Amino acid sequence: MKKVEFTETVLRDANQSLIATRMTEPEFEPVLSKLDKAGYYSLECWGGATFDACLRYLDEDPWERLRKIRKACPNTKLQMLLRGQNLLGYKHYPNDVVRLFVRKSVENGIDIIRIFDALNDVRNLKVAVDETLKCGAHASGTICFTVSPIHDLESYVKLAGELESMGVQSICVKDMAGIMGPQEAYDLVSALKKNVKLPIVVHTHSTTGLGPITLQKAVEAGADVIDTSISCFSNGTSQPPTETLAYSFAQQGWQVDLDTKLLKEINDFFKPLRAKYLENGTLNPLVMGTSTDALNYQIPGGMLSNLVAQLTAQNKLDKLDEVLEETPRVRKDLGYPPLVTPMSQMVGVQATANVLAGERYKNVSKEVKSYLKGEYGRAPGKLNEELVKKVLGDEKPYEGVYAETLEPGIPPAREYLGSRAACDEDVLSYIAFPAQAEAFFDRREAKKKNTFSYKITKID
Ligand code: CO
């Protein structure tokens, strides 16, 4: 019997996409044992923005969160999202940091690490994949899906083959913008199924409304696992609903191992949380709706709202059409990078600068300069040579792997933190988000001493 499996995203991507990862561990802890018994392929619960949000906004130790989820969910695979050599941030980290981060993630409870690179440059995935395999965990090699004149089936199949030969145990097609149509999904999954022997996972967002139809065609083409979110935290910028897809595939004769009764109880659990976040304004009803703008402009919805915000702040919203025309030109000059963080911001900011200055590349951002130097990896297509010459002059772009040029990062961080770091996990928190981690350590120390701080108000 044909079978489809489900990864539940409510703890990570749905939480991140709908309410900026503000759901706390104590809030969802009571439902963990049900999630563990519902029959999911995996629970996506860590990585992405969870780490940053825990330290910055929630006063939670992200590692402690992971250990608590692990304890409450002994039967289901726990999954995280990792940006290859960038880990959870936007810059490249030295190899020793990447290795220790992966090792500690697995030690604290992660089973599956979905590893991606914004440029689909496999060299940026190598160390993270290698360490994941050494730790005995499951490495899911990821293809960032995008649409451009140079991204075709052949290029994706080639990428999947490279990931397979690196030893990954599954291939994930990651459509971060929700722009992958049903036919594209069908063709891509069919081609992957024909050319690689690994299970295929499909990740999309409901932003443009295509999500459920795209997953239907992906599964028809042979996708083994799909990402969905429990219904009251589904749709809009989040994933398609778990219960709906489970119902639909079961009706069409697929084997679905999810427990319908438990899914209902899980959804009932999250309903008051959704109500709370709607009421306090954390959940904006707009993000739960459908926005088809991304289909017209071929740029992700999040990037579009950033452009609007940037122009509004400068009182230049009348330039939006020009910026939208300039965006694909900048993307072409940069060799068609997928518009995912940090490339979406880089392209958007540069397009805006080009329009507002009235001259293309009069001002070039620091990030574009680093990108042209090769510090983010290899551009998918050809860079605009004139632009490279203008920005770099005689300086030669870097051909190798940028991280190889970096000094080890663990020893100096250990030395700097001294006794303030209780363990290697603390050192990694500090390396990932220095200011937030230090503030967190201080608060933790204050709590331990049972002391409190206060401001002195002078009364004259
Ligand atoms: Co996503």
Residues whose N, C-alpha, C, O or C-beta is under 5 A from the ligand:
A	BS01	CO	D13 M176
